[in-house]
């Protein structure tokens, strides 16, 4: 059996555009996560190393768990005081292909950048804005960090510790420490190369996945007792308040950990988390173990994401919107069960 090799993503067109640009602006979706931020910072450090004029500008502030990447030294925040956006040759938007997730920054980029390209691994929405022409979207990639890795390689930039740390953060975060690699060896092979430049990968793991403060544990103790189960324990629903997160010294990013914990319940097939950010306005997060897709539900509410991990903003009285989401999940669960009862089918993720 031969040694596995990387399946190189064809980023040649994107690399040519970056090489031709004299100035580059990098950003990602609001409430950034480890994937978008890591992919962005890796290319930022690489372009600076190559002498390119580059700027990183985020929609809003970086969650605390990513402070080990020292974003305050490299990244500006649009929602805070920042320098004006000058005319720029190209802007790359990482980890989304939906311009709505870059509002209100997107309008300013549109007015100042000659070309805007999305760099992403999420499916293009059936019910959403089209990505810009020339954007690079490859759903085979398990993380946007993998795409950033191939861009850096295509540009001929040698990896160093800062780039490797950012890329490893991206890949480790979005694959949940290599649990979700899309049946590809790429995540592991790229990580093996990155680890040659990183002194302490375990420290990155701690920052990403061992961030429970005393306040966070108290918050979890409060909310986990409020889980509701439906469909014979196969669907879980939980509501939490953004205010409770803040009162416990947490930020919005911490709600991701809650739904990830829900998915460890062995009987569950899917979960829905409603985070109330304002009266009757919820950030809906959906997760599935792979038996039923949840992207279609998110899209119905102008959201997006992956087939088995998606989200949307949903408005309405909780007592009204919760049963709608529960029924949509149960309907998908019933359809999946019926399909299995009818006989085996060919299925590729």
C-alpha positions, 0 to 999 in steps of 0.5 A: 500500500503506497504512502497517501499523498495530498490531493492538491486543490486547484487554486491556480487562478486565485494565486494568479490574481493575488500575485497580480495585486499590489494591495490585498484586504483580508476578512471573514464573516462576523463573529469569526471562528477558528477556521476563518480567522486562522486561514486569514491570518496564515495568508496575512503573515505569508503575504507580509513575508513576501512583501505584499501590501496587505491589511486584515479587517474584521467585521467585529471583535475576535472571541477571547479564545483566539487571543493566543494568535495575537490578533490585536497586533495584526487585525483591525476591527470595523466595529471599532475605530479604524483607519479608512479603507483605501482603494485596494486591488483585491479583497479575499473573504474567508469561510463564507460565500454569503455577503450578508454575513460580512455586513456591514463591512461588505458595503465598504469593501465593495466601494473600495476594492476593485475585486472581491473574491470569496474563499470558502468550503461551504456549499453555495446557497440555493436561496441566497446571494450568488458569490462574486465571479472568480470566487474559489469555493471547494466543498471537498476541503474540510476547512478553509485553512486547507485552501489557505495552505494551498494558496500559500504553497501556490504563491511559493511562500515558505511556511514559518511558525506563525503561518503554521500556527494559524493554519493548524488552528483553522484545521483543528478547529473546523475538523473538531480535532480531525473528527470531520475530515470529509473522508480525505487524508488532506487534513492529516497530511497538512497537519503533519507538515505544520507540526514541524513548525509548531513547538507545542500543538497541545497548547493550541488544542487547549486554547480551542477546546479547553476554555471552560472558566468557572463562569462558563461551567456555572453557565453550562450547569444552568442551561444544560438542565433546560434541554428539551427532547423530542422524537423519542430522544433523537432531537434536542432543543435548547434556548439560551440568552446572549445576556446570560453569556455576558453575565457569566463573562462569556462571549457569543462564540461560547454558545458553539460549545453548548451545541457541541456538547449536546451532540455527545448525547448518544441517542441524538440525531440532531439538535437546535440551539436558539440564542436570543440576541435581542427580544424575539430575535434568535441565532439558530444553530443546527447540528446533525450526526449525518443521518439528516441534513439541516442546511435546507432548514437554515436556508429556509430562514436565509441562513447557510452552512454545511449539510450537517452544521448550519445556522440562521437568524430567526425572528418571532415569539419563541413559543411559535418558532420552536415547534416549527424547527422541531417539526422540520427536524422530525420530518427529516428524521422520519424521511430518513427512517423511511428511506432506510426501511425502503432499502439501501441507497447509495450515499456519499457525503 
